[in-house]
């Protein structure tokens, strides 16, 4: 039987418990999950690429068959290099679907051997987005239970005194 390798890409600025939920469930489906953190400077991330990768590595340090690294090229090229069969994408709402559908069709056009699998977060995390979490943290709202502890501390440091 073939080892199924999946790539779960994203900016993860910052990683949330919703992201971790998809990672955990992805590991139940695939033999190996590669969390690919996009450099993507166009999104003007709050955290550096090293901070984002570090937050995820810390959160999944006791999990097996998971790898976390950054990439800065076309996702489909990265997936091919990693010998991945599947790209995992999370969908929270219809608004996510339109963009992700376009991206998955483009990826299929670039390489028809790599499938895209869409996963919905667990209901308790379906409202979370990195943008909303940053807004709540900026206004000193309580985000514990929505992000890993290291991320909560990182957001607190970034917004201290604001």
DSSP file (Angstrom, degrees, kcal/mol; ACC not computed):
  #  RESIDUE AA STRUCTURE BP1 BP2  ACC     N-H-->O    O-->H-N    N-H-->O    O-->H-N    TCO  KAPPA ALPHA  PHI   PSI    X-CA   Y-CA   Z-CA
    1    1 A X              0   0    0      0, 0.0     2,-0.2     0, 0.0     3,-0.0   0.000 360.0 360.0 360.0 139.0    0.0    0.0    0.0
    2    2 A X        -     0   0    0      1,-0.1     2,-0.5     0, 0.0     0, 0.0  -0.499 360.0-116.9 -76.8 138.3    1.3    3.5   -0.9
    3    3 A X        -     0   0    0     -2,-0.2     2,-0.7    27,-0.1    -1,-0.1  -0.643  29.2-139.2 -71.3 125.3    2.1    6.0    1.8
    4    4 A X        -     0   0    0     -2,-0.5    28,-1.8    25,-0.1    27,-1.3  -0.802  18.9-167.4 -92.4 117.0   -0.3    8.9    1.3
    5    5 A X  E     -a   32   0A   0     -2,-0.7    80,-2.7    78,-0.3    81,-1.6  -0.905   4.1-171.0-107.5 129.4    1.5   12.2    1.8
    6    6 A X  E     -ab  33  86A   0     26,-2.5    28,-3.1    -2,-0.5     2,-0.5  -0.928  13.4-147.9-120.4 145.2   -0.6   15.4    2.2
    7    7 A X  E     -ab  34  87A   0     79,-2.5    81,-3.0    -2,-0.4     2,-0.7  -0.951   5.6-165.1-109.9 127.9    0.4   19.0    2.3
    8    8 A X  E     -ab  35  88A   0     26,-3.1    28,-1.7    -2,-0.5     2,-0.2  -0.896  19.8-170.5-111.6  98.3   -1.6   21.4    4.4
    9    9 A X  E     +a   36   0A   0     -2,-0.7     2,-0.3    79,-0.6    28,-0.2  -0.522  19.3 127.5 -92.0 157.0   -0.6   24.9    3.2
   10   10 A X  E     -a   37   0A   0     26,-1.8    28,-3.1    -2,-0.2    -2,-0.0  -0.924  62.0-109.5 174.4 168.7   -1.4   28.3    4.7
   11   11 A X        -     0   0    0     -2,-0.3     4,-0.1    26,-0.2    -1,-0.1   0.829  40.4-164.1 -80.5 -35.1    0.0   31.5    6.0
   12   12 A X    >   -     0   0    0      2,-0.2     3,-0.7     1,-0.2     2,-0.5   0.929  10.0-177.0  50.9  55.2   -0.9   30.5    9.6
   13   13 A X  T 3  S-     0   0    0      1,-0.6    33,-0.2    33,-0.0    -1,-0.2  -0.684  85.8  -5.3-118.5  76.8   -0.6   34.1   10.9
   14   14 A X  T 3  S-     0   0    0     -2,-0.5    -1,-0.6   119,-0.1    -2,-0.2   0.625  92.2-125.1-100.4 173.0   -1.1   32.9   13.5
   15   15 A X    <   -     0   0    0     -3,-0.7   133,-0.4    37,-0.1     2,-0.2  -0.472  32.5-161.7 -66.9 141.4   -2.0   29.2   13.8
   16   16 A X     >  -     0   0    0    131,-0.2     4,-2.1    -2,-0.1   131,-0.3  -0.700  35.8-102.5-118.9 172.4   -5.3   28.6   15.6
   17   17 A X  H  > S+     0   0    0    129,-3.1     4,-2.1    -2,-0.2   130,-0.1   0.762 122.4  61.9 -66.8 -23.5   -6.9   25.6   17.3
   18   18 A X  H  > S+     0   0    0    128,-0.5     4,-1.8     2,-0.2    -1,-0.2   0.915 104.4  46.6 -65.2 -42.9   -9.0   25.4   14.1
   19   19 A X  H  > S+     0   0    0      1,-0.2     4,-2.3     2,-0.2    -2,-0.2   0.928 112.0  50.6 -61.6 -45.0   -5.9   24.8   12.1
   20   20 A X  H  X S+     0   0    0     -4,-2.1     4,-2.8     1,-0.2    -2,-0.2   0.866 105.8  56.7 -62.9 -35.7   -4.7   22.3   14.7
   21   21 A X  H  X S+     0   0    0     -4,-2.1     4,-2.3     1,-0.2    -1,-0.2   0.928 108.9  45.7 -59.3 -46.3   -8.0   20.5   14.5
   22   22 A X  H  X S+     0   0    0     -4,-1.8     4,-2.5     2,-0.2    -2,-0.2   0.884 112.0  51.9 -66.6 -37.5   -7.6   20.0   10.7
   23   23 A X  H  X S+     0   0    0     -4,-2.3     4,-2.1     2,-0.2    -2,-0.2   0.949 110.9  47.2 -61.6 -48.3   -4.0   18.9   11.2
   24   24 A X  H  X S+     0   0    0     -4,-2.8     4,-0.7     1,-0.2    -2,-0.2   0.919 115.5  44.5 -60.7 -44.9   -5.0   16.3   13.7
   25   25 A X  H >X S+     0   0    0     -4,-2.3     4,-0.6     1,-0.2     3,-0.5   0.843 109.5  56.8 -70.4 -32.9   -7.9   15.0   11.6
   26   26 A X  H >X S+     0   0    0     -4,-2.5     4,-2.9     1,-0.2     3,-1.0   0.875 101.5  56.9 -63.2 -36.9   -5.6   15.0    8.5
   27   27 A X  H 3< S+     0   0    0     -4,-2.1    -1,-0.2     1,-0.3    -2,-0.2   0.729 100.9  58.0 -66.8 -21.3   -3.2   12.7   10.3
   28   28 A X  H << S+     0   0    0     -4,-0.7    -1,-0.3    -3,-0.5    -2,-0.2   0.696 115.9  35.0 -78.2 -19.3   -6.1   10.3   10.8
   29   29 A X  H << S+     0   0    0     -3,-1.0     2,-0.3    -4,-0.6    -2,-0.2   0.806 116.9  48.7-101.3 -39.7   -6.5   10.1    7.0
   30   30 A X  S  < S-     0   0    0     -4,-2.9   -25,-0.1    -5,-0.1     3,-0.1  -0.722  71.3-132.3-109.8 154.2   -3.0   10.4    5.6
   31   31 A X  S    S+     0   0    0    -27,-1.3     2,-0.3    -2,-0.3   -26,-0.2   0.814  95.6  15.3 -72.1 -30.9    0.2    8.6    6.5
   32   32 A X  E     -a    5   0A   0    -28,-1.8   -26,-2.5    -6,-0.1     2,-0.5  -0.996  66.1-159.2-145.5 139.4    2.2   11.9    6.6
   33   33 A X  E     -ac   6  66A   0     32,-2.4    34,-2.2    -2,-0.3     2,-0.6  -0.984   4.1-162.1-121.6 126.4    1.1   15.5    6.9
   34   34 A X  E     -ac   7  67A   0    -28,-3.1   -26,-3.1    -2,-0.5     2,-0.8  -0.936   9.2-151.5-107.5 116.3    3.4   18.3    5.9
   35   35 A X  E     -ac   8  68A   0     32,-3.4    34,-2.2    -2,-0.6     2,-0.7  -0.802  14.9-162.6 -87.8 113.2    2.3   21.7    7.2
   36   36 A X  E     -ac   9  69A   0    -28,-1.7   -26,-1.8    -2,-0.8     2,-0.6  -0.866   3.8-154.8-106.6 108.0    3.6   24.1    4.6
   37   37 A X  E     -ac  10  70A   0     32,-2.9    34,-2.2    -2,-0.7     2,-0.3  -0.719  16.5-134.3 -87.4 119.6    3.8   27.7    6.0
   38   38 A X  E     - c   0  71A   0    -28,-3.1    34,-0.2    -2,-0.6    32,-0.0  -0.555   5.0-150.6 -77.8 131.7    3.6   30.2    3.1
   39   39 A X        +     0   0    0     32,-2.1     6,-0.2    -2,-0.3    -1,-0.2   0.962  37.2 159.8 -62.0 -52.7    6.1   33.0    3.2
   40   40 A X    >   -     0   0    0     31,-0.2     3,-1.4     1,-0.1     5,-0.3   0.767  19.1-178.0  33.9  68.4    3.6   35.2    1.3
   41   41 A X  G >  S+     0   0    0      1,-0.3     3,-1.7     2,-0.2    -1,-0.1   0.711  73.9  75.9 -65.9 -18.6    4.9   38.8    2.1
   42   42 A X  G 3  S+     0   0    0      1,-0.3    -1,-0.3     2,-0.1    -2,-0.1   0.777  89.3  57.7 -62.5 -25.9    1.9   40.2    0.1
   43   43 A X  G <  S-     0   0    0     -3,-1.4    -1,-0.3   -32,-0.0    -2,-0.2   0.524 104.3-134.8 -81.4  -4.8   -0.3   39.3    3.1
   44   44 A X    <   -     0   0    0     -3,-1.7    -3,-0.1    -4,-0.2    -2,-0.1   0.958  27.3-148.0  51.1  62.0    1.8   41.5    5.3
   45   45 A X        -     0   0    0     -5,-0.3    -1,-0.1    -6,-0.2     4,-0.1  -0.229  15.5-141.0 -65.2 148.6    2.0   39.0    8.2
   46   46 A X  S    S+     0   0    0    -33,-0.2     2,-0.3     2,-0.1    -1,-0.1   0.885  88.3  51.0 -70.9 -41.4    2.2   40.0   11.8
   47   47 A X  S    S-     0   0    0      1,-0.1    -2,-0.1     2,-0.0   108,-0.0  -0.724  90.3-112.9-101.7 148.6    4.6   37.2   12.7
   48   48 A X     >  -     0   0    0     -2,-0.3     4,-2.5     1,-0.1     5,-0.2  -0.240  33.5-106.2 -68.8 165.4    7.8   36.3   10.8
   49   49 A X  H  > S+     0   0    0      1,-0.2     4,-2.5     2,-0.2     5,-0.2   0.888 122.5  52.2 -61.0 -39.0    8.1   33.1    9.0
   50   50 A X  H  > S+     0   0    0      2,-0.2     4,-2.4     1,-0.2    -1,-0.2   0.892 109.5  48.9 -66.2 -38.9   10.3   31.7   11.7
   51   51 A X  H  > S+     0   0    0      2,-0.2     4,-2.7     1,-0.2    -2,-0.2   0.929 112.4  48.1 -65.0 -44.0    7.8   32.6   14.4
   52   52 A X  H  X S+     0   0    0     -4,-2.5     4,-1.8     2,-0.2    -2,-0.2   0.925 114.2  45.4 -64.0 -45.1    4.9   31.0   12.5
   53   53 A X  H  X S+     0   0    0     -4,-2.5     4,-2.8     1,-0.2    -1,-0.2   0.921 113.5  51.7 -62.3 -43.3    6.8   27.8   11.9
   54   54 A X  H  X S+     0   0    0     -4,-2.4     4,-2.5    -5,-0.2    -2,-0.2   0.895 106.1  53.1 -61.8 -42.7    7.9   27.8   15.5
   55   55 A X  H  X S+     0   0    0     -4,-2.7     4,-2.0     2,-0.2    -1,-0.2   0.920 113.2  43.9 -58.3 -44.0    4.4   28.2   16.9
   56   56 A X  H  X S+     0   0    0     -4,-1.8     4,-2.0     2,-0.2    -2,-0.2   0.935 111.9  51.8 -69.8 -45.1    3.2   25.2   14.9
   57   57 A X  H  < S+     0   0    0     -4,-2.8     4,-0.4     1,-0.2    -2,-0.2   0.913 111.3  48.6 -57.7 -42.1    6.2   23.1   15.7
   58   58 A X  H >< S+     0   0    0     -4,-2.5     3,-0.9     1,-0.2    -1,-0.2   0.916 111.1  50.1 -63.2 -42.6    5.7   23.8   19.4
   59   59 A X  H 3< S+     0   0    0     -4,-2.0     3,-0.2     1,-0.2    -1,-0.2   0.800 120.7  33.8 -67.9 -29.3    2.0   22.9   19.2
   60   60 A X  T >< S+     0   0    0     -4,-2.0     3,-2.4     1,-0.1    -1,-0.2   0.195  79.1 120.1-111.3  15.9    2.5   19.6   17.4
   61   61 A X  T <  S+     0   0    0     -3,-0.9    -1,-0.1    -4,-0.4    -2,-0.1   0.739  79.0  45.7 -58.2 -25.0    5.8   18.6   19.0
   62   62 A X  T 3  S+     0   0    0     -3,-0.2    -1,-0.3    -4,-0.2     2,-0.2   0.379  93.6  99.4 -98.5   4.2    4.3   15.3   20.4
   63   63 A X    <   -     0   0    0     -3,-2.4     3,-0.3     3,-0.0     2,-0.3  -0.606  64.2-138.4 -90.1 151.3    2.5   14.3   17.2
   64   64 A X  S    S+     0   0    0     -2,-0.2     3,-0.1     1,-0.2    -2,-0.1  -0.719  76.0  25.3-105.8 160.1    4.0   11.7   14.9
   65   65 A X  S    S+     0   0    0     -2,-0.3   -32,-2.4     1,-0.2     2,-0.4   0.785  91.8 117.8  61.5  32.1    4.1   11.8   11.1
   66   66 A X  E     -c   33   0A   0     -3,-0.3     2,-0.4   -34,-0.2   -32,-0.2  -0.989  40.7-172.3-130.1 140.6    3.9   15.5   10.8
   67   67 A X  E     -c   34   0A   0    -34,-2.2   -32,-3.4    -2,-0.4     2,-0.4  -0.973   5.6-160.8-129.7 142.7    6.5   17.9    9.4
   68   68 A X  E     +c   35   0A   0     -2,-0.4     2,-0.3   -34,-0.2   -32,-0.2  -0.989  27.6 134.4-129.6 124.9    6.4   21.7    9.5
   69   69 A X  E     -c   36   0A   0    -34,-2.2   -32,-2.9    -2,-0.4     2,-0.2  -0.969  45.0-106.6-157.1 169.3    8.4   23.9    7.2
   70   70 A X  E     -c   37   0A   0     -2,-0.3     2,-0.3   -34,-0.2   -32,-0.2  -0.657  25.5-167.1-100.6 160.3    8.0   27.0    5.1
   71   71 A X  E     -c   38   0A   0    -34,-2.2   -32,-2.1    -2,-0.2   -31,-0.2  -0.978  14.9-173.5-141.0 156.5    7.8   27.4    1.4
   72   72 A X        +     0   0    0     -2,-0.3     2,-0.2   -34,-0.2   -34,-0.1   0.065  62.0  69.1-140.2  27.3    8.1   30.3   -1.0
   73   73 A X  S    S-     0   0    0      1,-0.1   -34,-0.1     2,-0.0     2,-0.1  -0.604  99.3 -43.8-127.7-168.4    7.3   29.0   -4.4
   74   74 A X     >  -     0   0    0     -2,-0.2     4,-2.3     1,-0.1     3,-0.3  -0.385  51.1-132.1 -60.2 135.1    4.2   27.6   -6.2
   75   75 A X  H  > S+     0   0    0      1,-0.2     4,-3.0     2,-0.2     5,-0.2   0.897 106.0  53.6 -56.6 -42.9    2.3   25.3   -3.9
   76   76 A X  H  > S+     0   0    0      1,-0.2     4,-2.1     2,-0.2    -1,-0.2   0.864 109.0  49.0 -65.4 -34.6    2.0   22.6   -6.6
   77   77 A X  H  > S+     0   0    0     -3,-0.3     4,-2.3     2,-0.2    -1,-0.2   0.902 112.0  49.0 -68.8 -41.1    5.8   22.7   -7.2
   78   78 A X  H  X S+     0   0    0     -4,-2.3     4,-2.0     2,-0.2    -2,-0.2   0.941 110.6  50.5 -61.2 -47.4    6.4   22.4   -3.5
   79   79 A X  H  <>S+     0   0    0     -4,-3.0     5,-2.7     1,-0.2     4,-0.3   0.895 110.2  49.9 -59.7 -41.4    3.9   19.5   -3.3
   80   80 A X  H ><5S+     0   0    0     -4,-2.1     3,-1.5     1,-0.2    -1,-0.2   0.927 108.8  52.1 -62.5 -44.6    5.6   17.7   -6.2
   81   81 A X  H 3<5S+     0   0    0     -4,-2.3    -1,-0.2     1,-0.3    -2,-0.2   0.860 111.1  47.5 -59.4 -35.8    9.0   18.1   -4.5
   82   82 A X  T 3<5S-     0   0    0     -4,-2.0    -1,-0.3    -5,-0.2    -2,-0.2   0.424 112.4-122.3 -86.2   1.2    7.6   16.6   -1.3
   83   83 A X  T < 5 +     0   0    0     -3,-1.5   -78,-0.3    -4,-0.3    -3,-0.2   0.849  51.8 170.1  60.1  36.6    6.1   13.7   -3.3
   84   84 A X      < -     0   0    0     -5,-2.7   -78,-0.2    -6,-0.1    -1,-0.2  -0.507  32.3-165.2 -80.5 147.2    2.6   14.6   -2.0
   85   85 A X  S    S+     0   0    0    -80,-2.7    30,-2.3     1,-0.2     2,-0.3   0.655  73.1  34.1 -96.6 -23.8   -0.5   13.0   -3.4
   86   86 A X  E     -bd   6 115A   0    -81,-1.6   -79,-2.5    28,-0.2     2,-0.5  -0.967  58.2-148.8-141.2 145.2   -2.9   15.5   -1.8
   87   87 A X  E     -bd   7 116A   0     28,-2.6    30,-3.0    -2,-0.3     2,-0.5  -0.981  23.5-150.1-110.1 126.4   -3.3   19.2   -0.9
   88   88 A X  E     -bd   8 117A   0    -81,-3.0   -79,-0.6    -2,-0.5     2,-0.4  -0.847  16.7-178.5 -99.5 129.5   -5.5   19.7    2.2
   89   89 A X  E     - d   0 118A   0     28,-2.6    30,-2.8    -2,-0.5     2,-0.4  -0.984  19.7-134.6-128.2 139.6   -7.4   23.0    2.4
   90   90 A X  E     - d   0 119A   0     -2,-0.4     2,-0.4    28,-0.2    30,-0.2  -0.738  16.1-164.5 -93.0 140.9   -9.7   24.1    5.2
   91   91 A X  E     + d   0 120A   0     28,-2.4    30,-0.7    -2,-0.4     3,-0.1  -0.991  18.5 166.8-125.9 125.8  -13.1   25.7    4.4
   92   92 A X        -     0   0    0     -2,-0.4     2,-0.3     1,-0.3    -1,-0.1   0.767  68.3  -2.2-100.7 -36.5  -15.1   27.6    7.0
   93   93 A X  S >> S-     0   0    0      1,-0.1     4,-1.4    34,-0.0     3,-0.8  -0.886  78.6 -89.4-149.5 172.8  -17.8   29.2    4.8
   94   94 A X  H 3> S+     0   0    0     -2,-0.3     4,-1.5     1,-0.3    -1,-0.1   0.853 120.9  63.1 -58.0 -35.7  -19.0   29.7    1.3
   95   95 A X  H 3> S+     0   0    0      1,-0.2     4,-0.8     2,-0.2    -1,-0.3   0.852 102.9  49.0 -61.1 -34.2  -16.7   32.8    1.0
   96   96 A X  H <> S+     0   0    0     -3,-0.8     4,-2.4     1,-0.2    -1,-0.2   0.875 104.2  62.3 -67.4 -37.2  -13.7   30.5    1.4
   97   97 A X  H  X S+     0   0    0     -4,-1.4     4,-2.9     1,-0.2     5,-0.2   0.886  96.0  55.4 -61.7 -44.2  -15.0   28.0   -1.2
   98   98 A X  H  X S+     0   0    0     -4,-1.5     4,-1.8     1,-0.2    -1,-0.2   0.938 113.8  39.7 -57.3 -50.2  -14.9   30.4   -4.2
   99   99 A X  H  X S+     0   0    0     -4,-0.8     4,-2.3     1,-0.2    -1,-0.2   0.935 117.3  48.8 -65.0 -46.5  -11.2   31.3   -3.8
  100  100 A X  H  X S+     0   0    0     -4,-2.4     4,-2.6     1,-0.2    -2,-0.2   0.840 107.9  55.2 -66.5 -32.9  -10.2   27.7   -2.9
  101  101 A X  H  X S+     0   0    0     -4,-2.9     4,-2.4    -5,-0.2    -1,-0.2   0.938 108.7  48.0 -63.4 -46.3  -12.1   26.3   -5.8
  102  102 A X  H  X S+     0   0    0     -4,-1.8     4,-2.2    -5,-0.2    -2,-0.2   0.929 113.5  47.7 -58.7 -45.7  -10.2   28.5   -8.2
  103  103 A X  H  X S+     0   0    0     -4,-2.3     4,-2.8     1,-0.2    -1,-0.2   0.913 111.4  49.5 -63.7 -42.3   -6.9   27.6   -6.6
  104  104 A X  H  X S+     0   0    0     -4,-2.6     4,-2.3     1,-0.2    -1,-0.2   0.878 110.7  50.2 -67.3 -36.0   -7.6   23.9   -6.7
  105  105 A X  H  X S+     0   0    0     -4,-2.4     4,-2.0     2,-0.2    -1,-0.2   0.894 111.6  48.4 -68.0 -38.6   -8.6   24.0  -10.4
  106  106 A X  H  X S+     0   0    0     -4,-2.2     4,-2.2    -5,-0.2    -2,-0.2   0.931 111.6  49.8 -64.4 -44.5   -5.4   25.9  -11.2
  107  107 A X  H  X S+     0   0    0     -4,-2.8     4,-2.3     1,-0.2    -2,-0.2   0.901 110.0  50.7 -61.4 -39.6   -3.3   23.4   -9.2
  108  108 A X  H  < S+     0   0    0     -4,-2.3    -1,-0.2     1,-0.2    -2,-0.2   0.882 109.1  51.8 -64.1 -37.3   -5.1   20.5  -11.1
  109  109 A X  H  < S+     0   0    0     -4,-2.0     3,-0.3     1,-0.2    -1,-0.2   0.885 111.9  46.2 -65.0 -38.3   -4.3   22.2  -14.4
  110  110 A X  H  < S+     0   0    0     -4,-2.2     2,-0.2     1,-0.3    -2,-0.2   0.824 137.5   2.4 -74.9 -32.2   -0.6   22.5  -13.4
  111  111 A X    ><  -     0   0    0     -4,-2.3     3,-1.2    -5,-0.2    -1,-0.3  -0.743  59.0-169.1-158.0 105.2   -0.5   18.9  -12.2
  112  112 A X  T 3  S+     0   0    0     -3,-0.3    -4,-0.1     1,-0.2    -3,-0.1   0.516  82.3  70.9 -75.7  -3.9   -3.4   16.6  -12.5
  113  113 A X  T 3  S+     0   0    0      1,-0.1     2,-0.6    -5,-0.1    -1,-0.2   0.593  85.1  74.1 -88.2 -10.5   -1.8   13.9  -10.3
  114  114 A X  S <  S-     0   0    0     -3,-1.2   -28,-0.2    -7,-0.2     2,-0.2  -0.911  72.3-155.7-108.3 118.0   -2.2   15.9   -7.1
  115  115 A X  E     -d   86   0A   0    -30,-2.3   -28,-2.6    -2,-0.6     2,-0.5  -0.487   8.5-134.9 -87.8 157.5   -5.7   16.1   -5.7
  116  116 A X  E     -d   87   0A   0    -30,-0.2     2,-0.5    -2,-0.2   -28,-0.2  -0.962  16.6-164.3-111.3 132.3   -7.1   18.8   -3.4
  117  117 A X  E     -d   88   0A   0    -30,-3.0   -28,-2.6    -2,-0.5     2,-0.4  -0.971   7.9-149.5-116.9 126.7   -9.2   17.7   -0.4
  118  118 A X  E     -d   89   0A   0     -2,-0.5     2,-0.4   -30,-0.2   -28,-0.2  -0.813  14.9-172.3 -97.0 133.8  -11.4   20.2    1.4
  119  119 A X  E     -d   90   0A   0    -30,-2.8   -28,-2.4    -2,-0.4     2,-0.4  -0.974  15.5-140.4-126.1 140.6  -12.0   19.7    5.1
  120  120 A X  E     -d   91   0A   0     -2,-0.4   -28,-0.2   -30,-0.2     3,-0.1  -0.768  26.4-117.2 -94.1 142.9  -14.4   21.6    7.3
  121  121 A X        -     0   0    0    -30,-0.7     5,-0.1    -2,-0.4  -103,-0.1  -0.324  42.0 -84.6 -71.0 161.8  -13.2   22.5   10.8
  122  122 A X    >>  -     0   0    0   -104,-0.2     3,-2.3     1,-0.1     4,-0.6  -0.340  46.8-106.9 -59.7 151.1  -15.0   21.1   13.8
  123  123 A X  G >4 S+     0   0    0      1,-0.3     3,-1.1     2,-0.2     4,-0.3   0.836 117.7  62.0 -53.2 -38.2  -18.1   23.2   14.7
  124  124 A X  G 34 S+     0   0    0      1,-0.3    -1,-0.3     2,-0.1     3,-0.1   0.679 113.7  35.3 -65.6 -15.8  -16.4   24.7   17.8
  125  125 A X  G X4 S+     0   0    0     -3,-2.3     3,-1.7     1,-0.1    -1,-0.3   0.365  84.6 104.7-114.7   2.6  -13.7   26.3   15.6
  126  126 A X  T << S+     0   0    0     -3,-1.1    -2,-0.1    -4,-0.6    -3,-0.1   0.698  81.2  50.5 -64.2 -19.9  -15.8   27.1   12.5
  127  127 A X  T 3  S+     0   0    0     -4,-0.3    -1,-0.3    -3,-0.1     2,-0.2   0.578  87.2 109.1 -91.7 -10.9  -15.8   30.9   13.3
  128  128 A X    <   +     0   0    0     -3,-1.7     2,-0.3     4,-0.1  -112,-0.1  -0.430  35.3 163.0 -74.9 137.3  -12.1   31.3   13.8
  129  129 A X     >  -     0   0    0     -2,-0.2     4,-2.5     1,-0.1     5,-0.2  -0.977  45.8-121.4-142.5 152.9   -9.9   33.1   11.4
  130  130 A X  H  > S+     0   0    0     -2,-0.3     4,-2.3     1,-0.2     5,-0.2   0.883 113.9  55.2 -60.2 -37.7   -6.4   34.5   12.0
  131  131 A X  H  > S+     0   0    0      2,-0.2     4,-2.0     1,-0.2    -1,-0.2   0.931 109.6  44.8 -62.1 -46.6   -7.7   38.0   11.1
  132  132 A X  H  > S+     0   0    0      1,-0.2     4,-2.5     2,-0.2     5,-0.2   0.909 111.7  53.0 -65.6 -41.5  -10.4   37.9   13.8
  133  133 A X  H  X S+     0   0    0     -4,-2.5     4,-2.5     1,-0.2    -1,-0.2   0.904 109.2  49.0 -60.6 -41.4   -8.0   36.4   16.4
  134  134 A X  H  X S+     0   0    0     -4,-2.3     4,-2.5     2,-0.2    -1,-0.2   0.894 110.6  51.0 -65.9 -38.8   -5.5   39.3   15.7
  135  135 A X  H  X S+     0   0    0     -4,-2.0     4,-1.5     2,-0.2    -2,-0.2   0.927 112.1  46.0 -64.0 -44.5   -8.3   41.9   16.1
  136  136 A X  H  <>S+     0   0    0     -4,-2.5     5,-3.2     1,-0.2    -2,-0.2   0.918 114.2  48.5 -64.0 -43.4   -9.5   40.4   19.4
  137  137 A X  H ><5S+     0   0    0     -4,-2.5     3,-1.9     3,-0.2    -2,-0.2   0.893 106.3  56.9 -64.9 -39.2   -5.9   40.2   20.7
  138  138 A X  H 3<5S+     0   0    0     -4,-2.5    -1,-0.2     1,-0.3    -2,-0.2   0.862 109.0  46.4 -58.7 -36.1   -5.2   43.8   19.6
  139  139 A X  T 3<5S-     0   0    0     -4,-1.5    -1,-0.3    -5,-0.2    -2,-0.2   0.192 122.4-110.0 -93.6  16.0   -8.1   44.9   21.7
  140  140 A X  T < 5 +     0   0    0     -3,-1.9    -3,-0.2     1,-0.2    -2,-0.1   0.775  63.1 157.7  63.0  32.1   -6.8   42.7   24.6
  141  141 A X      < -     0   0    0     -5,-3.2     2,-0.7    -6,-0.1    -1,-0.2  -0.440  51.4 -95.4 -79.6 161.8   -9.7   40.2   24.4
  142  142 A X        +     0   0    0      1,-0.1    -1,-0.1    -2,-0.1    -5,-0.1  -0.693  46.2 165.4 -83.9 113.1   -9.3   36.7   25.7
  143  143 A X    >>  +     0   0    0     -2,-0.7     3,-2.2     9,-0.1     4,-0.8   0.302  29.2 131.1-109.3   6.7   -8.2   34.3   23.0
  144  144 A X  B 34 S+e  147   0B   0      1,-0.3     4,-0.1     2,-0.2    -2,-0.0  -0.340  71.9  29.8 -59.4 142.2   -7.1   31.4   25.3
  145  145 A X  T 34 S+     0   0    0      2,-0.7    -1,-0.3     1,-0.0     3,-0.1   0.294 112.1  70.2  88.0  -9.6   -8.7   28.2   24.1
  146  146 A X  T <4 S+     0   0    0     -3,-2.2  -129,-3.1     1,-0.2  -128,-0.5   0.580 105.5  26.6-109.8 -17.1   -8.7   29.4   20.5
  147  147 A X  B  < S-e  144   0B   0     -4,-0.8    -2,-0.7  -131,-0.3    -1,-0.2  -0.938  94.8 -87.2-138.6 158.9   -5.0   29.3   19.9
  148  148 A X    >>  -     0   0    0   -133,-0.4     4,-2.0    -2,-0.3     3,-0.8  -0.330  47.4-107.3 -62.2 154.1   -2.0   27.3   21.3
  149  149 A X  H 3> S+     0   0    0      1,-0.3     4,-2.3     2,-0.2     5,-0.2   0.858 118.6  55.5 -53.5 -40.4   -0.5   28.9   24.5
  150  150 A X  H 3> S+     0   0    0      1,-0.2     4,-2.1     2,-0.2    -1,-0.3   0.852 107.3  49.7 -63.0 -34.5    2.6   30.1   22.6
  151  151 A X  H <> S+     0   0    0     -3,-0.8     4,-2.9     2,-0.2     5,-0.3   0.910 108.1  52.8 -70.1 -42.9    0.5   32.0   20.1
  152  152 A X  H  X S+     0   0    0     -4,-2.0     4,-2.2     1,-0.2    -2,-0.2   0.925 112.5  45.7 -57.7 -44.2   -1.5   33.7   22.9
  153  153 A X  H  X S+     0   0    0     -4,-2.3     4,-2.3     2,-0.2    -1,-0.2   0.897 111.9  51.8 -65.3 -40.5    1.8   34.8   24.5
  154  154 A X  H  X S+     0   0    0     -4,-2.1     4,-2.2     2,-0.2    -2,-0.2   0.898 110.8  47.1 -63.8 -41.6    3.2   35.9   21.1
  155  155 A X  H  X S+     0   0    0     -4,-2.9     4,-2.2     2,-0.2    -1,-0.2   0.899 110.2  53.3 -66.5 -40.3    0.1   38.0   20.4
  156  156 A X  H  X S+     0   0    0     -4,-2.2     4,-0.6    -5,-0.3    -2,-0.2   0.917 110.1  48.0 -60.3 -42.9    0.2   39.5   23.8
  157  157 A X  H >< S+     0   0    0     -4,-2.3     3,-0.7     1,-0.2    -2,-0.2   0.918 111.2  50.4 -62.8 -43.9    3.8   40.5   23.3
  158  158 A X  H 3< S+     0   0    0     -4,-2.2    -1,-0.2     1,-0.2    -2,-0.2   0.873 119.5  35.8 -63.0 -36.7    3.1   42.0   19.9
  159  159 A X  H >< S+     0   0    0     -4,-2.2     3,-2.0    -5,-0.1    -1,-0.2   0.321  82.6 131.9-104.0   7.9    0.2   44.1   21.2
  160  160 A X  T << S+     0   0    0     -3,-0.7    -3,-0.0    -4,-0.6   -22,-0.0  -0.394  79.3  12.6 -61.9 131.3    1.5   45.0   24.6
  161  161 A X  T 3         0   0    0     -2,-0.1    -1,-0.3     1,-0.1    -2,-0.1   0.423 360.0 360.0  83.4  -1.8    1.1   48.7   25.2
  162  162 A X    <         0   0    0     -3,-2.0    -2,-0.1   -24,-0.1    -1,-0.1   0.442 360.0 360.0 -92.6 360.0   -1.2   49.3   22.3
